[in-house]
Each structure stands twice: as structure tokens, then as C-alpha cells.
Amino acid sequence: MPPAVQETVRELVDLSPVLTRLGERFTAAGFEVHLVGGSVRDALLSAGSGGGRGAGTVPGDLDVTTDARPEQVLQLLRGFASSTWNTGIAFGTVGAEVGGVRLEITTFRADRYDRESRNPEVAWGDSLVDDLARRDFTVNAMAVSLGPDRTVTDPYGGLGDLLAGRLRTPGTAVESFADDPLRMLRAVRFVSQLGLTPVDEVVEAMTSLAPELGRITPERVQVELSKTLLQHSPRAALELFVATGLADVVLPELSALRMEIDEHHQHKDVYSHSLTVLDRAIALEEADPDHESPDLVLRLAALLHDIGKPATRRHEPRGRVSFHHHEVVGAKLVRKRLQALRYSKEVVEAVARLTVLHLRFHGYGRGEWTDSAVRRYVTDAGDLLLRLHKLVRSDCTTRNRRRAAALAATYDSLEQRIAELSAAEDLARVRPDLDGKAIMAILGIGEGPDVGAAWRFLKDLRLERGPLDPDAAEAELRAWWATRHG
């Protein structure tokens, strides 16, 4: 390893008083102790690129490996760590917090995996090199000693792979992925996170072992999928996800889009269109200083907004293809798939609502919507309105510049009308002009379903006609009640 690169990694350790003190503590007791994992990888990446991301910083969470056994680690941390936890101690990992830095300290391991459960048959090791051999990829199989020599260990060529933009496994890819299929999703993520390209052996192993991903719990799959989507440019990673068949196992609705021809014949298929919508949504999100970024809800909606198309595909005269009501079907499929992946209820409902609303704008025409229709658009979107704006704009991917400009101008006019009505009527908080107590007093009724029905009538009236004064609202309520109970 070039001396300059070694020096950069040593400086990373020296930047952290916690790592320095940890190294002194373990070394004095006669143990090896090494920093491993992403922090070493990112320091090397920074050194190899001449600085940039990650240069001169120490992550808040650090992975450390040692030849000390777990009980010895706990003993060494006594009086040094402010807190420790042993939830992973069966696998040789002791967690600790020292000086505000979280550490995971794991004993050298030489595991064999139970390929049914994915759980390793834990065996302690005595060799750093053997421990590094069991890691997922060569770029993560590097270590720097926390002892006084600060030796950098790279037995599997991780630095060369990192600088060449390659993604390889320390051993054979088939063995690695058969041991732990989740590593295939990590490979997908590293394409977007690190800009690495898997070597042919890795791609072939991912393709042949894709069905093994079914052994992984939905929660673990969801975490990796989300991490991939939250990167700056996830498109290449998602293309690998689909091309290798991994998506067929955990997100088959995405793969199915490759078969569907876009009805406007402007895209190779709906799958490519969906990736383009995702690209555009990310660009709008990142360009908006007021929009929290990265935004998982917006990105999931952009990726999945058209997944109802395969089920609604119809061949029309003159070779046309239609997907009527695909937004409604798509919202149902979104709920089912995201629930299966154990996303939170809030995320599921937000993505489903954006999916069902993403086409409504196309009924706006050249501005023919009434004020009532604009109010309903805003009210139905609720706190998702700003995300809906970005999704709809991203979905307009026509290559016809004149049409694209017309669509953008039309949406500009809709946003202007929303702003004008909001200023006049506070659309974000549309409520009936009479509350439940007033309804009961006017109609002389007690609590019950009639109050709810009356409230919904007044809410619809408010959306249709805008704000009413109390006398007008009462007159409308009495007329509705008379008709209902005439």
C-alpha cells in the first residue's frame, strides 16, 4: 500500500482520542485491536481521490476487531466506557459508548454459516487475516491497527478494487452469497453509495443465487432497499437489482414494469420511465432548499407510482395501449408490497396516497378546473402536497419540448391558483363552517352517526363553494336535514 495512503488512514485514527486510548488499553493488556469496516474504506477512498468525502473526519459509529474474547473485552471496558451492551455477545460483539462515540468491538471470528437460517455457527479466530476473509467485500476487508505501529492490513486487494471502482468478494462470490444472501443487496447498495461496479463473478453469483434472498427477513431487506434509494443516484443500483433477478424475489412489481409499453410510446418501457421519474424527483428534491433530503416517501412514490399498469393494460384500436385506473390499482399494490416489507404505516399510506393522486392533474386540462376541484386537490393531498407537486412534475417526461413546456406551464398555473386560494381561504386547514357542537344544537340531536353525516355534508359544501357565513351554513344544513328526514 502506498505510504501516503497508509499515512492518511493512520491520521484518521489519530484524529480520534477514543481510538487512541482504546488502542493503548488493549495493547497494554497484550491484545491486538484494529479499526475495520466502512470508516477504513472511506478514509482510503478519500486518500485515493486526493481528499473530498470523508476526509479528516471520524464516523460517529466505529467497528473494531480484536483477538480478545468477549468477556475480556467487557473487562477492559470497565471504567473506560460510559455504557456497554451485550445484545450481540453471542456473536462475539460488545457494544460500548466512549466519549460520545459508539463502538462495536467484535472478537476475531472464523465462522461457518447455516445456510438455512443465515445465522453463523460462531467460532472464535486467532488471525486478523482469517477474520477479514469472512467479510462481505474486499473494500470492507481492510483494517488499521490501533497499536503504536498503526499498520494497515489489506490482504485481499481492497484498496486496488476501491481505486479501480471494482466490487469483489474476498473469497468466491458464490460461497459468500450462499453464506449470507443479504450481501447481494449490499452489493446493490454499494453501486450507488460508492460508485463501484461488480465484477462479472459477482453479477453471475447474484443472478444464480437470487432466489436465496427469500431466506432474509423482510425487515433486513427493507433496510437495504431504503439505504439504496436514499443515495444521490440510485438508478444504476436499481438496474442491477432488477437485472440479476433480486427484485423478482422481494419487489416483483418493479421487474414486471419491463414488460409494459408506455401508452405514449415515449419510453422503451414503463420500467425505464419509472427510473427516469425517480431521477427527476431526486433532482427536484435536492434542488429545493426547503425540502428535506433525502426523502424516502417521495422516492418510493416516484419508483412505484406506475406499478398498477401491468394489471390494467388494455390494447386499444390503432395499436394504442391504455392503463385506465392504474393509479387506483397501483395504490393497492403499493400498500400490499410496502406492508410486506415492513415499512411503517405512515410511509405506506403516504406512498399509496401519492400513487393514487399522481394522475389527477391531467384532468386539469388548460385550467378548466373549478375552484372546488382545486380545493379538493389540495385537501386530498394534505401534508403531501409539496411532494405531489414534485412527483407530478417528474412524471411529465415527454421528449417533445413544446409539450413538456406546456405541461410545466399548466402546472405552474395550478400552483398559482392553489397559492391564491390558500391565501384567501387557508386551504391547508379546510373545515366545515359549523363544528359538531353547533350541528347538534341546530338539529336538536345528540352524538351519533347523524352528526358525522352532517359534518361530511358541510365539508363537501365548503370544498364546493368556499367559506360560508354561519347563517348561510345553518340554512344549508337545515335544508339538507329536511331532505334527509322529510
N, C-alpha and C positions, 0 to 999 in steps of 0.2 A: 504494500500500500504506500503511495507517495507520502513523503514526510510531511508535506504541507497539509494533506488531508488528515493524517494522524494528529497533527497539532491542533486542527480545528476541533476534532472530537474531544481531545484532552481538555481544550479550553471550555467546552460545554460542561464537562464535569467540574472544572474549577469555578465556573460561574455559580455553582450551587453549593453553599456551605453545608447543606444537608447531606449531599452525596459525599463530600469530602469527609465529614465527620462519620458517616456510615462506613465508608471505606476504612478509616482509621480504626474504628471499633471492631470490625470483623477481622481485619488483618492482624490486629494485636492479639486476637483470640486464636489465630492460626488458620483462618478460613479464607478461601477465595471469595470474592464478591465482584460482580460485573453488572454494568448497565447494559440492558438489551432492548430489543424491540424498536418501536417507531421513533423514539427520541434519537437513537443512534442513526437510524436510517435517514431521518430528516436532517440531522446535522451533516451527514455525509453528502446528502443531496445538495445542501446549501453550499458546502465546500466545493463540490464538483462543478457547481454552476457559477461560482465566483460570488456567492452571497445570496441575498434575496430571502425567500420564505424560510422562516425558522432560524435565520442567522442570529447568533448572540442571544438566544432565548432558551429557557429550560421549561419543558411542559409541566403543567400542574400535577399530572399523574405520571409516575415513573415505574417501569418494570425492571426488577433486579433479579439476578440469579446467583446462587451460591452453592457450595458443597456442604454447607451446614444443614443439618436436619431441622425439620420444623420446630421441634422442642428446643433446639439450640438457638434458633432464630428468636423465638419468644424470649428466651433467657437474655440474649444480647440486647433486645429492645427494651428490657425492663429499665426504667429510669431514664430512657432516652426518647422513646416515643410518647406523645401525649395520649395516644389511644392505639389499641390494636384490636383486630378482629380475626376470627379464625374460621369464617364460613367456608373457606376453600382449603382448610388444612388437610383434609383427606386427600387432596391432590397436591399437597406439598406447598401450598401458598398461604402466607401470612400477610394480612393487610395491616398497614400502620399509617399513622399521621405524625409527621415530624416537622415542626416549624411551619405548619400550614401546607406542607407538601404531602400528598398521598402516595404511598409506596405499596407495591405488591412484590413481595420477596418470595421467590419460589426456589425450592431445592432442585439441584440438577436432577433431571429425570431421564429414564431410558424406557419409556412406556411401550406397551403394545396395546392396540385398540381392539375392543369388542365391536365388530363391525355390524352387529345388530342394533346395539343401543347407542353407538358412537362414543360411549364412555371409555376412557383409557383404563387398562389394567396397570395401575400405578406401580412403578418400580423406581427407587432412588438410583441416581447415577453418580459416578465419581469423576466424570470428564466433561469439561465445558464443550468440547467439540462434539461429543455424542449428544449433549443436550441441544446444541444448535441444530443438529441433524434432524430433530423431530419437529422443527418449526415449519410454518406453512410455506414460506417462500425465501429464496436466498437473500432478498433485500431485507428480510427481517431476521436473518440468521447471522447477525454480526453483533459483536459485544466489545465494550471497552472496560478494562479493569479499573476498579475504584481503589486499587492498591497504589503505592507510590510510583510504580512504573507506568501506569495509565496505558497499558498495552492494548492495541486494537486487534481483535481476533476476527478474521474473515475467511474461514476455511472453505467456503463453497462459492466464492467469487461474487458475493453480493454487491460489492462496490462496482465491479465491472458491469454487472447487469443493470445496476441503477443508472450509471452514466450512459449506458447504451440504450436505456429505455426498455429493457427486457424483463419479462416476468417468468421466472423459473422456480422449480421446487428443488430443495437440497438433494433429495433422492428422486426416484421415479415418480412422475406425476400420478400415474395410476395408483401406486401404493399410497401416496399422500392423500389423494381424494377418497380412496376407499376407506382409509382410516378415519377421515373426518370430512364428509361431503360439504360441510359448511364452508370449507376452504374454497370451493368453486365459486360461491357467492362473494367471498373476499377477493378472489381474482377479478370478478366483475367490477367490484368497487375500486380496486387499485388502478384499473384502466382510467377511471375518471379522476380519482383522487391524486394519483401520482403520474398520470400520463404514460403508464407503461403498456407495452404490447406483449401479450402472452406468446411464448414460442409455440411452434406447431405441436410439440408433445403435450403441452398444457391444454391447448384447444381440443386436441383429439381425445385426451383423457376426460375433459369436461363433457364432451359430446357423448362418449361411450358410457359415462357414469352418471349422466344427468338424472336418470330415474332414482338414484340413491339419495337425491336431495329430499325425497319423500320421507326419509328417516329423521329429518331435522324438525324440531318443534316449530310451529307457526310463529311463535314469538321471536325466535332467533332469525328466522327468515325475514320477518318484518323489520327487524333492526338493521340488517344488512341492506335490504331494499331501500329503506329510508335514507341510510347513510349515502347510498349511491345517488339517489335523487337530489340530495341536498348539496351535491358538488356543483362547481361552477358550470361544468359542461358534461352532463351525464350521457349524451347521446351515444357515443361510441361504446360505452359500457352497456347500455341497454341493447344495442345491436348485437353485442357478444352474448348477452343474456338470452336473447331470442334465438340467435343463430345456432347456439350449442344445445338448444332444447331445454335449458334450465327453466325458461319461462313456461314451457308446456306443463311443468310439474307444479309450479307454485303461482303462476299468473297466466293461465292459458288464454284468457280473454285478449291479452295483448298479442300473443302469437297469432290468434285467429284473424286479426285485422289484416295480415298479409294477404289474405285471400280475397279481400273486398276491394272492388274498383270504386274509386271516388266518383260520385254521380256527376261531377263537373269535368271529369277526365283531365284534371289539372295535376294529378299526382299519380305516381306509379301505383300506389295503393293507399288505403286508409291508414295502414301502419306507418308508412313514411310521412303521411300528412300529420299523424299524431305526434311523431317525433319533432316535426317542424313546429307544430303548435307549442310543444314543450320548450324548444329553443327560443321561440319568440316570447313566451310568457316569462322565462327566466330573464331575458334581456330587458323586458319592461319592468319586472320586479327589481332588478339590480340597478336600473337607471332612476328609480323613484326613491328619493331620499326619505320620503315619509312612509315607505313600505318596508315592513320588517322582512329582512332577507337573511338566509334562505327561507322560503315559505313552503312548507311541506304540503299544505292543503291545496294551494294554487298549482303546485307541480303535479300532484296526483290527479287533480281535475284535468289539467292540460293533457296528461298522458292517457287518461281513461275516458275522456268525455265522449268518445265515439264507440265505446265497446258494445253498444246496443245495435250497431249496424249489421253484424253477421246474422242476427236473428230476425232482422226486419228487411232484409234485402229482397227487392222485387224487380223483375225485368219488365221494363215499360216499352211501348212502341218506339220505333226508330233507334233501337239499340241503347236506349237510356236505362239507367239503373237508379232506383229510388230506395230510400231507407226511412219511410214515414214512421213517425213516433219513436225513432231510435233513442231520443233523449229520455223518454219515459222508461223504455226497456233498459236503457243504459244505467239509469239511476238505480233500478232494482238490482242489476248485476253488480254495480259498484258496492251497494250495501252488502250483498252476499259475499263478495270476494274480500272486501276490507274487513268485514267481521271475521271471516275465516282466518285472516292474517292477524287477528287480534289487535287491530287498530282501536283507539279509543272511540267511544260513542260520539264524541264531539267531532273528531276527524271524519268518521264515517258519514255522519249526517251533513257536514259541511260540503264534502266532496260530492255526495249524492245530490244535494240541492243545487250546486253549481252545474252539475251534469244536466239536470232536468231544465235548468233555466238558460243554458248556453245558446239555444236556438231562438229564443223568444224575440230577440232583437230583429230577426229577419222579417218579422211581421210589421215592423215599424215603417217599411217602405221608404218613402221620401219625406216622412214626417207626418203621416196620416194619423198617428195615434192621438186619441183624445187625452186631455189632462188626466182623466180617470185611468186610462191604460198606463200612463207614465207613473201615476201614484202606485198602481198595483205592482209594476215592475220593481219599484224601489222597496215597497213593503214586503214583497215576496223574497227579495234578495236580503233584506235586513242588513245585518252587520257584515254580510259577504259582498256588498255592492261594489266596493273598490276592487275586490278580487274578480268579480264578474266582469267589470269593465275590462280588466286585463285579459281575461280568458276570451271574451268575445272579440276583442281586437286581435288577439293572437290567432284566433280561428279563421280570420279572413286572410287566407294565404294564396289568393289568386295571383297568377303571374301576369295578368292583364293590368298594366299600370293604371290605366284610366279607371277600370272597375275598382281597383284597390283604393285609389284616391277618392272615388265616390263613396265607397263603404266607410272609409275613415272620416270623411266629411259628414256623412249621415250620422255616424256615432258621435261625432263632435256635437252635432245639433241636439242629439238626445241628451248628452251630458249637460249641455247648456240649459235645456228645458228642465232637467232634474234640478240643476242649481237654482233656477228661477223659482220653481215651485217650492223647493226646500226653504228658500229664503222667506217666502210668503207664508208657508204652512207648516214648517218644521216636519218634513216628511219622515224623518228618522224616528219620530215618536207619534205616528198616526194612531189615534184612539177614537172611539165613538164620542159624540158630543155630550152624551149622558153616561154617567157611570152606573154600576149595579144598584147602588142605593137609590139613585134618582129613578131608575127604571121601576124598582119595586114600589116606590112611593107613588109614582104617576099611575101605574096599572093596578095598584092595590093588591099586589101578590107577594108571597113570601119567597124564600130561597127555593130554587129548583130549576129544572131544565128550561122552563119558560124564560127565565132571566137570561140564561145563556143564549137562547134563540134570539131574544130581543137585542142582546148585545151584539151578536153577529149581524143582525139586520142593520143596526145603526153603524157598525163598522163598514159594511158594504156601501151604505149610503154615504158615509164620509169619504170613502175612496172614489165613489162615483161623482159626487157633487162638490167635494171640498168641505171646508168648515161651515157649519150652520150655527145660527144663534140658538140659544136654549129654547125659545118659543117655537121656532121652526122645527127643531129636532123633536120637541114634545108632540107637535101636531102630526108629524110623520109617524112617530111611534104609536100614537093613538089610532091613526088610520090603519097602520099595519096590524095592530092588535084586533081592531074591529073586523078586518077582513079574515084574520086567522080564526076568530071565535064568533064570527057572525051567526 
